[in-house]
């Protein structure tokens, strides 16, 4: 769902905006701490996401 939201946005988003859009688009309220933790783990393993600022994430582009 987070990937879908970021892909639709076409740009980096702060976690607050990610959560709001997930709820709006998918009708599911996600836990902020759980999402930040999951995204951070993905960032550190170089999988799908990059962190571009404090609590701000984007989709990893090829070669990043």
mmCIF file of the N, C-alpha and C atoms, coordinates in Angstrom:
data_MODEL
# 
_entry.id   MODEL 
# 
loop_
_atom_site.group_PDB 
_atom_site.id 
_atom_site.type_symbol 
_atom_site.label_atom_id 
_atom_site.label_alt_id 
_atom_site.label_comp_id 
_atom_site.label_asym_id 
_atom_site.label_entity_id 
_atom_site.label_seq_id 
_atom_site.pdbx_PDB_ins_code 
_atom_site.Cartn_x 
_atom_site.Cartn_y 
_atom_site.Cartn_z 
_atom_site.occupancy 
_atom_site.B_iso_or_equiv 
_atom_site.pdbx_formal_charge 
_atom_site.auth_seq_id 
_atom_site.auth_comp_id 
_atom_site.auth_asym_id 
_atom_site.auth_atom_id 
_atom_site.pdbx_PDB_model_num 
ATOM 1   N N  . UNK A 1 1  ? 0.823  -1.188 0.000   1.00 0.00 ? 1  UNK A N  1 
ATOM 2   C CA . UNK A 1 1  ? 0.000  0.000  0.000   1.00 0.00 ? 1  UNK A CA 1 
ATOM 3   C C  . UNK A 1 1  ? 0.871  1.258  0.000   1.00 0.00 ? 1  UNK A C  1 
ATOM 4   N N  . UNK A 1 2  ? 1.953  1.237  0.785   1.00 0.00 ? 2  UNK A N  1 
ATOM 5   C CA . UNK A 1 2  ? 2.854  2.385  0.821   1.00 0.00 ? 2  UNK A CA 1 
ATOM 6   C C  . UNK A 1 2  ? 3.508  2.573  -0.545  1.00 0.00 ? 2  UNK A C  1 
ATOM 7   N N  . UNK A 1 3  ? 3.947  1.493  -1.152  1.00 0.00 ? 3  UNK A N  1 
ATOM 8   C CA . UNK A 1 3  ? 4.550  1.578  -2.484  1.00 0.00 ? 3  UNK A CA 1 
ATOM 9   C C  . UNK A 1 3  ? 3.549  2.182  -3.465  1.00 0.00 ? 3  UNK A C  1 
ATOM 10  N N  . UNK A 1 4  ? 2.318  1.717  -3.426  1.00 0.00 ? 4  UNK A N  1 
ATOM 11  C CA . UNK A 1 4  ? 1.263  2.223  -4.310  1.00 0.00 ? 4  UNK A CA 1 
ATOM 12  C C  . UNK A 1 4  ? 1.078  3.724  -4.118  1.00 0.00 ? 4  UNK A C  1 
ATOM 13  N N  . UNK A 1 5  ? 1.023  4.170  -2.889  1.00 0.00 ? 5  UNK A N  1 
ATOM 14  C CA . UNK A 1 5  ? 0.833  5.594  -2.587  1.00 0.00 ? 5  UNK A CA 1 
ATOM 15  C C  . UNK A 1 5  ? 2.000  6.421  -3.118  1.00 0.00 ? 5  UNK A C  1 
ATOM 16  N N  . UNK A 1 6  ? 3.217  5.954  -2.883  1.00 0.00 ? 6  UNK A N  1 
ATOM 17  C CA . UNK A 1 6  ? 4.395  6.689  -3.363  1.00 0.00 ? 6  UNK A CA 1 
ATOM 18  C C  . UNK A 1 6  ? 4.464  6.688  -4.892  1.00 0.00 ? 6  UNK A C  1 
ATOM 19  N N  . UNK A 1 7  ? 4.102  5.573  -5.495  1.00 0.00 ? 7  UNK A N  1 
ATOM 20  C CA . UNK A 1 7  ? 4.105  5.496  -6.951  1.00 0.00 ? 7  UNK A CA 1 
ATOM 21  C C  . UNK A 1 7  ? 3.080  6.465  -7.544  1.00 0.00 ? 7  UNK A C  1 
ATOM 22  N N  . UNK A 1 8  ? 1.907  6.515  -6.968  1.00 0.00 ? 8  UNK A N  1 
ATOM 23  C CA . UNK A 1 8  ? 0.863  7.445  -7.444  1.00 0.00 ? 8  UNK A CA 1 
ATOM 24  C C  . UNK A 1 8  ? 1.294  8.895  -7.257  1.00 0.00 ? 8  UNK A C  1 
ATOM 25  N N  . UNK A 1 9  ? 1.973  9.184  -6.157  1.00 0.00 ? 9  UNK A N  1 
ATOM 26  C CA . UNK A 1 9  ? 2.401  10.555 -5.875  1.00 0.00 ? 9  UNK A CA 1 
ATOM 27  C C  . UNK A 1 9  ? 3.504  10.990 -6.844  1.00 0.00 ? 9  UNK A C  1 
ATOM 28  N N  . UNK A 1 10 ? 4.361  10.042 -7.211  1.00 0.00 ? 10 UNK A N  1 
ATOM 29  C CA . UNK A 1 10 ? 5.443  10.360 -8.118  1.00 0.00 ? 10 UNK A CA 1 
ATOM 30  C C  . UNK A 1 10 ? 6.537  11.213 -7.502  1.00 0.00 ? 10 UNK A C  1 
ATOM 31  N N  . UNK A 1 11 ? 6.566  11.251 -6.184  1.00 0.00 ? 11 UNK A N  1 
ATOM 32  C CA . UNK A 1 11 ? 7.565  12.052 -5.469  1.00 0.00 ? 11 UNK A CA 1 
ATOM 33  C C  . UNK A 1 11 ? 7.678  11.547 -4.041  1.00 0.00 ? 11 UNK A C  1 
ATOM 34  N N  . UNK A 1 12 ? 8.650  12.084 -3.321  1.00 0.00 ? 12 UNK A N  1 
ATOM 35  C CA . UNK A 1 12 ? 8.817  11.729 -1.912  1.00 0.00 ? 12 UNK A CA 1 
ATOM 36  C C  . UNK A 1 12 ? 7.640  12.268 -1.101  1.00 0.00 ? 12 UNK A C  1 
ATOM 37  N N  . UNK A 1 13 ? 7.329  11.561 -0.008  1.00 0.00 ? 13 UNK A N  1 
ATOM 38  C CA . UNK A 1 13 ? 6.265  11.999 0.889   1.00 0.00 ? 13 UNK A CA 1 
ATOM 39  C C  . UNK A 1 13 ? 6.704  11.794 2.333   1.00 0.00 ? 13 UNK A C  1 
ATOM 40  N N  . UNK A 1 14 ? 6.258  12.689 3.201   1.00 0.00 ? 14 UNK A N  1 
ATOM 41  C CA . UNK A 1 14 ? 6.461  12.520 4.641   1.00 0.00 ? 14 UNK A CA 1 
ATOM 42  C C  . UNK A 1 14 ? 5.522  11.416 5.108   1.00 0.00 ? 14 UNK A C  1 
ATOM 43  N N  . UNK A 1 15 ? 5.922  10.721 6.152   1.00 0.00 ? 15 UNK A N  1 
ATOM 44  C CA . UNK A 1 15 ? 5.137  9.584  6.635   1.00 0.00 ? 15 UNK A CA 1 
ATOM 45  C C  . UNK A 1 15 ? 3.701  10.000 6.984   1.00 0.00 ? 15 UNK A C  1 
ATOM 46  N N  . UNK A 1 16 ? 3.496  11.210 7.475   1.00 0.00 ? 16 UNK A N  1 
ATOM 47  C CA . UNK A 1 16 ? 2.124  11.662 7.779   1.00 0.00 ? 16 UNK A CA 1 
ATOM 48  C C  . UNK A 1 16 ? 1.271  11.679 6.515   1.00 0.00 ? 16 UNK A C  1 
ATOM 49  N N  . UNK A 1 17 ? 1.853  12.135 5.411   1.00 0.00 ? 17 UNK A N  1 
ATOM 50  C CA . UNK A 1 17 ? 1.135  12.170 4.146   1.00 0.00 ? 17 UNK A CA 1 
ATOM 51  C C  . UNK A 1 17 ? 0.923  10.755 3.601   1.00 0.00 ? 17 UNK A C  1 
ATOM 52  N N  . UNK A 1 18 ? 1.921  9.901  3.755   1.00 0.00 ? 18 UNK A N  1 
ATOM 53  C CA . UNK A 1 18 ? 1.781  8.504  3.331   1.00 0.00 ? 18 UNK A CA 1 
ATOM 54  C C  . UNK A 1 18 ? 0.612  7.856  4.060   1.00 0.00 ? 18 UNK A C  1 
ATOM 55  N N  . UNK A 1 19 ? 0.561  8.023  5.372   1.00 0.00 ? 19 UNK A N  1 
ATOM 56  C CA . UNK A 1 19 ? -0.510 7.415  6.174   1.00 0.00 ? 19 UNK A CA 1 
ATOM 57  C C  . UNK A 1 19 ? -1.882 7.955  5.770   1.00 0.00 ? 19 UNK A C  1 
ATOM 58  N N  . UNK A 1 20 ? -1.965 9.263  5.549   1.00 0.00 ? 20 UNK A N  1 
ATOM 59  C CA . UNK A 1 20 ? -3.242 9.869  5.155   1.00 0.00 ? 20 UNK A CA 1 
ATOM 60  C C  . UNK A 1 20 ? -3.704 9.334  3.804   1.00 0.00 ? 20 UNK A C  1 
ATOM 61  N N  . UNK A 1 21 ? -2.777 9.203  2.869   1.00 0.00 ? 21 UNK A N  1 
ATOM 62  C CA . UNK A 1 21 ? -3.136 8.714  1.537   1.00 0.00 ? 21 UNK A CA 1 
ATOM 63  C C  . UNK A 1 21 ? -3.482 7.229  1.551   1.00 0.00 ? 21 UNK A C  1 
ATOM 64  N N  . UNK A 1 22 ? -2.791 6.438  2.358   1.00 0.00 ? 22 UNK A N  1 
ATOM 65  C CA . UNK A 1 22 ? -3.144 5.014  2.481   1.00 0.00 ? 22 UNK A CA 1 
ATOM 66  C C  . UNK A 1 22 ? -4.575 4.890  2.996   1.00 0.00 ? 22 UNK A C  1 
ATOM 67  N N  . UNK A 1 23 ? -4.902 5.682  3.991   1.00 0.00 ? 23 UNK A N  1 
ATOM 68  C CA . UNK A 1 23 ? -6.259 5.624  4.542   1.00 0.00 ? 23 UNK A CA 1 
ATOM 69  C C  . UNK A 1 23 ? -7.295 6.065  3.512   1.00 0.00 ? 23 UNK A C  1 
ATOM 70  N N  . UNK A 1 24 ? -6.990 7.131  2.776   1.00 0.00 ? 24 UNK A N  1 
ATOM 71  C CA . UNK A 1 24 ? -7.921 7.644  1.772   1.00 0.00 ? 24 UNK A CA 1 
ATOM 72  C C  . UNK A 1 24 ? -8.098 6.669  0.610   1.00 0.00 ? 24 UNK A C  1 
ATOM 73  N N  . UNK A 1 25 ? -6.999 6.155  0.090   1.00 0.00 ? 25 UNK A N  1 
ATOM 74  C CA . UNK A 1 25 ? -7.039 5.301  -1.105  1.00 0.00 ? 25 UNK A CA 1 
ATOM 75  C C  . UNK A 1 25 ? -7.449 3.870  -0.779  1.00 0.00 ? 25 UNK A C  1 
ATOM 76  N N  . UNK A 1 26 ? -6.886 3.320  0.305   1.00 0.00 ? 26 UNK A N  1 
ATOM 77  C CA . UNK A 1 26 ? -7.089 1.898  0.611   1.00 0.00 ? 26 UNK A CA 1 
ATOM 78  C C  . UNK A 1 26 ? -8.056 1.649  1.772   1.00 0.00 ? 26 UNK A C  1 
ATOM 79  N N  . UNK A 1 27 ? -8.443 2.714  2.464   1.00 0.00 ? 27 UNK A N  1 
ATOM 80  C CA . UNK A 1 27 ? -9.409 2.577  3.544   1.00 0.00 ? 27 UNK A CA 1 
ATOM 81  C C  . UNK A 1 27 ? -8.869 1.878  4.779   1.00 0.00 ? 27 UNK A C  1 
ATOM 82  N N  . UNK A 1 28 ? -7.551 1.927  4.951   1.00 0.00 ? 28 UNK A N  1 
ATOM 83  C CA . UNK A 1 28 ? -6.924 1.253  6.094   1.00 0.00 ? 28 UNK A CA 1 
ATOM 84  C C  . UNK A 1 28 ? -6.076 2.250  6.856   1.00 0.00 ? 28 UNK A C  1 
ATOM 85  N N  . UNK A 1 29 ? -6.238 2.276  8.172   1.00 0.00 ? 29 UNK A N  1 
ATOM 86  C CA . UNK A 1 29 ? -5.424 3.142  9.026   1.00 0.00 ? 29 UNK A CA 1 
ATOM 87  C C  . UNK A 1 29 ? -4.228 2.324  9.525   1.00 0.00 ? 29 UNK A C  1 
ATOM 88  N N  . UNK A 1 30 ? -3.027 2.780  9.166   1.00 0.00 ? 30 UNK A N  1 
ATOM 89  C CA . UNK A 1 30 ? -1.803 2.093  9.559   1.00 0.00 ? 30 UNK A CA 1 
ATOM 90  C C  . UNK A 1 30 ? -1.177 2.764  10.773  1.00 0.00 ? 30 UNK A C  1 
ATOM 91  N N  . UNK A 1 31 ? -0.447 1.988  11.554  1.00 0.00 ? 31 UNK A N  1 
ATOM 92  C CA . UNK A 1 31 ? 0.262  2.497  12.722  1.00 0.00 ? 31 UNK A CA 1 
ATOM 93  C C  . UNK A 1 31 ? 1.543  3.192  12.276  1.00 0.00 ? 31 UNK A C  1 
ATOM 94  N N  . UNK A 1 32 ? 1.701  4.457  12.653  1.00 0.00 ? 32 UNK A N  1 
ATOM 95  C CA . UNK A 1 32 ? 2.843  5.259  12.216  1.00 0.00 ? 32 UNK A CA 1 
ATOM 96  C C  . UNK A 1 32 ? 4.174  4.605  12.583  1.00 0.00 ? 32 UNK A C  1 
ATOM 97  N N  . UNK A 1 33 ? 4.340  4.205  13.846  1.00 0.00 ? 33 UNK A N  1 
ATOM 98  C CA . UNK A 1 33 ? 5.616  3.637  14.285  1.00 0.00 ? 33 UNK A CA 1 
ATOM 99  C C  . UNK A 1 33 ? 5.950  2.362  13.525  1.00 0.00 ? 33 UNK A C  1 
ATOM 100 N N  . UNK A 1 34 ? 4.955  1.539  13.262  1.00 0.00 ? 34 UNK A N  1 
ATOM 101 C CA . UNK A 1 34 ? 5.185  0.296  12.525  1.00 0.00 ? 34 UNK A CA 1 
ATOM 102 C C  . UNK A 1 34 ? 5.613  0.574  11.092  1.00 0.00 ? 34 UNK A C  1 
ATOM 103 N N  . UNK A 1 35 ? 4.986  1.551  10.459  1.00 0.00 ? 35 UNK A N  1 
ATOM 104 C CA . UNK A 1 35 ? 5.323  1.886  9.075   1.00 0.00 ? 35 UNK A CA 1 
ATOM 105 C C  . UNK A 1 35 ? 6.717  2.495  8.991   1.00 0.00 ? 35 UNK A C  1 
ATOM 106 N N  . UNK A 1 36 ? 7.043  3.401  9.896   1.00 0.00 ? 36 UNK A N  1 
ATOM 107 C CA . UNK A 1 36 ? 8.387  4.000  9.894   1.00 0.00 ? 36 UNK A CA 1 
ATOM 108 C C  . UNK A 1 36 ? 9.433  2.915  10.105  1.00 0.00 ? 36 UNK A C  1 
ATOM 109 N N  . UNK A 1 37 ? 9.187  2.001  11.023  1.00 0.00 ? 37 UNK A N  1 
ATOM 110 C CA . UNK A 1 37 ? 10.112 0.909  11.277  1.00 0.00 ? 37 UNK A CA 1 
ATOM 111 C C  . UNK A 1 37 ? 10.280 0.028  10.038  1.00 0.00 ? 37 UNK A C  1 
ATOM 112 N N  . UNK A 1 38 ? 9.174  -0.346 9.428   1.00 0.00 ? 38 UNK A N  1 
ATOM 113 C CA . UNK A 1 38 ? 9.228  -1.202 8.240   1.00 0.00 ? 38 UNK A CA 1 
ATOM 114 C C  . UNK A 1 38 ? 9.945  -0.502 7.084   1.00 0.00 ? 38 UNK A C  1 
ATOM 115 N N  . UNK A 1 39 ? 9.640  0.768  6.865   1.00 0.00 ? 39 UNK A N  1 
ATOM 116 C CA . UNK A 1 39 ? 10.298 1.514  5.788   1.00 0.00 ? 39 UNK A CA 1 
ATOM 117 C C  . UNK A 1 39 ? 11.789 1.667  6.052   1.00 0.00 ? 39 UNK A C  1 
ATOM 118 N N  . UNK A 1 40 ? 12.148 1.945  7.285   1.00 0.00 ? 40 UNK A N  1 
ATOM 119 C CA . UNK A 1 40 ? 13.563 2.094  7.641   1.00 0.00 ? 40 UNK A CA 1 
ATOM 120 C C  . UNK A 1 40 ? 14.325 0.800  7.398   1.00 0.00 ? 40 UNK A C  1 
ATOM 121 N N  . UNK A 1 41 ? 13.724 -0.332 7.734   1.00 0.00 ? 41 UNK A N  1 
ATOM 122 C CA . UNK A 1 41 ? 14.356 -1.632 7.467   1.00 0.00 ? 41 UNK A CA 1 
ATOM 123 C C  . UNK A 1 41 ? 14.546 -1.840 5.972   1.00 0.00 ? 41 UNK A C  1 
ATOM 124 N N  . UNK A 1 42 ? 13.551 -1.472 5.181   1.00 0.00 ? 42 UNK A N  1 
ATOM 125 C CA . UNK A 1 42 ? 13.663 -1.601 3.726   1.00 0.00 ? 42 UNK A CA 1 
ATOM 126 C C  . UNK A 1 42 ? 14.769 -0.689 3.188   1.00 0.00 ? 42 UNK A C  1 
ATOM 127 N N  . UNK A 1 43 ? 14.858 0.519  3.715   1.00 0.00 ? 43 UNK A N  1 
ATOM 128 C CA . UNK A 1 43 ? 15.903 1.464  3.302   1.00 0.00 ? 43 UNK A CA 1 
ATOM 129 C C  . UNK A 1 43 ? 17.282 0.877  3.584   1.00 0.00 ? 43 UNK A C  1 
ATOM 130 N N  . UNK A 1 44 ? 17.481 0.359  4.790   1.00 0.00 ? 44 UNK A N  1 
ATOM 131 C CA . UNK A 1 44 ? 18.786 -0.179 5.182   1.00 0.00 ? 44 UNK A CA 1 
ATOM 132 C C  . UNK A 1 44 ? 19.176 -1.439 4.402   1.00 0.00 ? 44 UNK A C  1 
ATOM 133 N N  . UNK A 1 45 ? 18.174 -2.166 3.920   1.00 0.00 ? 45 UNK A N  1 
ATOM 134 C CA . UNK A 1 45 ? 18.475 -3.356 3.119   1.00 0.00 ? 45 UNK A CA 1 
ATOM 135 C C  . UNK A 1 45 ? 18.470 -3.038 1.618   1.00 0.00 ? 45 UNK A C  1 
ATOM 136 N N  . UNK A 1 46 ? 18.373 -1.741 1.284   1.00 0.00 ? 46 UNK A N  1 
ATOM 137 C CA . UNK A 1 46 ? 18.377 -1.283 -0.115  1.00 0.00 ? 46 UNK A CA 1 
ATOM 138 C C  . UNK A 1 46 ? 17.256 -1.928 -0.922  1.00 0.00 ? 46 UNK A C  1 
ATOM 139 N N  . UNK A 1 47 ? 16.074 -2.023 -0.318  1.00 0.00 ? 47 UNK A N  1 
ATOM 140 C CA . UNK A 1 47 ? 14.931 -2.695 -0.923  1.00 0.00 ? 47 UNK A CA 1 
ATOM 141 C C  . UNK A 1 47 ? 13.755 -1.738 -1.096  1.00 0.00 ? 47 UNK A C  1 
ATOM 142 N N  . UNK A 1 48 ? 13.464 -1.344 -2.306  1.00 0.00 ? 48 UNK A N  1 
ATOM 143 C CA . UNK A 1 48 ? 12.281 -0.595 -2.727  1.00 0.00 ? 48 UNK A CA 1 
ATOM 144 C C  . UNK A 1 48 ? 12.222 0.876  -2.338  1.00 0.00 ? 48 UNK A C  1 
ATOM 145 N N  . UNK A 1 49 ? 12.720 1.251  -1.168  1.00 0.00 ? 49 UNK A N  1 
ATOM 146 C CA . UNK A 1 49 ? 12.528 2.617  -0.683  1.00 0.00 ? 49 UNK A CA 1 
ATOM 147 C C  . UNK A 1 49 ? 13.845 3.293  -0.325  1.00 0.00 ? 49 UNK A C  1 
ATOM 148 N N  . UNK A 1 50 ? 13.837 4.630  -0.376  1.00 0.00 ? 50 UNK A N  1 
ATOM 149 C CA . UNK A 1 50 ? 14.948 5.445  0.107   1.00 0.00 ? 50 UNK A CA 1 
ATOM 150 C C  . UNK A 1 50 ? 14.376 6.482  1.058   1.00 0.00 ? 50 UNK A C  1 
ATOM 151 N N  . UNK A 1 51 ? 15.207 6.880  2.011   1.00 0.00 ? 51 UNK A N  1 
ATOM 152 C CA . UNK A 1 51 ? 14.803 7.931  2.933   1.00 0.00 ? 51 UNK A CA 1 
ATOM 153 C C  . UNK A 1 51 ? 15.462 9.218  2.450   1.00 0.00 ? 51 UNK A C  1 
ATOM 154 N N  . UNK A 1 52 ? 14.644 10.230 2.186   1.00 0.00 ? 52 UNK A N  1 
ATOM 155 C CA . UNK A 1 52 ? 15.147 11.471 1.611   1.00 0.00 ? 52 UNK A CA 1 
ATOM 156 C C  . UNK A 1 52 ? 15.219 12.607 2.624   1.00 0.00 ? 52 UNK A C  1 
ATOM 157 N N  . UNK A 1 53 ? 14.688 12.376 3.806   1.00 0.00 ? 53 UNK A N  1 
ATOM 158 C CA . UNK A 1 53 ? 14.683 13.367 4.872   1.00 0.00 ? 53 UNK A CA 1 
ATOM 159 C C  . UNK A 1 53 ? 14.117 12.731 6.117   1.00 0.00 ? 53 UNK A C  1 
ATOM 160 N N  . UNK A 1 54 ? 13.967 13.531 7.167   1.00 0.00 ? 54 UNK A N  1 
ATOM 161 C CA . UNK A 1 54 ? 13.416 12.994 8.408   1.00 0.00 ? 54 UNK A CA 1 
ATOM 162 C C  . UNK A 1 54 ? 11.976 12.538 8.179   1.00 0.00 ? 54 UNK A C  1 
ATOM 163 N N  . UNK A 1 55 ? 11.751 11.233 8.347   1.00 0.00 ? 55 UNK A N  1 
ATOM 164 C CA . UNK A 1 55 ? 10.434 10.613 8.163   1.00 0.00 ? 55 UNK A CA 1 
ATOM 165 C C  . UNK A 1 55 ? 9.862  10.849 6.773   1.00 0.00 ? 55 UNK A C  1 
ATOM 166 N N  . UNK A 1 56 ? 10.727 11.023 5.789   1.00 0.00 ? 56 UNK A N  1 
ATOM 167 C CA . UNK A 1 56 ? 10.305 11.254 4.413   1.00 0.00 ? 56 UNK A CA 1 
ATOM 168 C C  . UNK A 1 56 ? 10.914 10.163 3.533   1.00 0.00 ? 56 UNK A C  1 
ATOM 169 N N  . UNK A 1 57 ? 10.058 9.557  2.705   1.00 0.00 ? 57 UNK A N  1 
ATOM 170 C CA . UNK A 1 57 ? 10.471 8.394  1.937   1.00 0.00 ? 57 UNK A CA 1 
ATOM 171 C C  . UNK A 1 57 ? 10.059 8.522  0.479   1.00 0.00 ? 57 UNK A C  1 
ATOM 172 N N  . UNK A 1 58 ? 10.759 7.780  -0.359  1.00 0.00 ? 58 UNK A N  1 
ATOM 173 C CA . UNK A 1 58 ? 10.485 7.736  -1.784  1.00 0.00 ? 58 UNK A CA 1 
ATOM 174 C C  . UNK A 1 58 ? 10.785 6.325  -2.275  1.00 0.00 ? 58 UNK A C  1 
ATOM 175 N N  . UNK A 1 59 ? 10.352 6.037  -3.502  1.00 0.00 ? 59 UNK A N  1 
ATOM 176 C CA . UNK A 1 59 ? 10.657 4.755  -4.124  1.00 0.00 ? 59 UNK A CA 1 
ATOM 177 C C  . UNK A 1 59 ? 12.096 4.796  -4.636  1.00 0.00 ? 59 UNK A C  1 
ATOM 178 N N  . UNK A 1 60 ? 12.833 3.747  -4.372  1.00 0.00 ? 60 UNK A N  1 
ATOM 179 C CA . UNK A 1 60 ? 14.212 3.629  -4.855  1.00 0.00 ? 60 UNK A CA 1 
ATOM 180 C C  . UNK A 1 60 ? 14.198 3.514  -6.376  1.00 0.00 ? 60 UNK A C  1 
ATOM 181 N N  . UNK A 1 61 ? 15.028 4.313  -7.018  1.00 0.00 ? 61 UNK A N  1 
ATOM 182 C CA . UNK A 1 61 ? 15.166 4.243  -8.465  1.00 0.00 ? 61 UNK A CA 1 
ATOM 183 C C  . UNK A 1 61 ? 16.290 3.270  -8.800  1.00 0.00 ? 61 UNK A C  1 
ATOM 184 N N  . UNK A 1 62 ? 16.252 2.720  -10.011 1.00 0.00 ? 62 UNK A N  1 
ATOM 185 C CA . UNK A 1 62 ? 17.311 1.799  -10.436 1.00 0.00 ? 62 UNK A CA 1 
ATOM 186 C C  . UNK A 1 62 ? 18.672 2.462  -10.298 1.00 0.00 ? 62 UNK A C  1 
ATOM 187 N N  . UNK A 1 63 ? 19.622 1.719  -9.750  1.00 0.00 ? 63 UNK A N  1 
ATOM 188 C CA . UNK A 1 63 ? 20.970 2.237  -9.583  1.00 0.00 ? 63 UNK A CA 1 
ATOM 189 C C  . UNK A 1 63 ? 21.221 2.956  -8.282  1.00 0.00 ? 63 UNK A C  1 
ATOM 190 N N  . UNK A 1 64 ? 20.185 3.155  -7.466  1.00 0.00 ? 64 UNK A N  1 
ATOM 191 C CA . UNK A 1 64 ? 20.367 3.829  -6.169  1.00 0.00 ? 64 UNK A CA 1 
ATOM 192 C C  . UNK A 1 64 ? 20.776 2.835  -5.111  1.00 0.00 ? 64 UNK A C  1 
# 
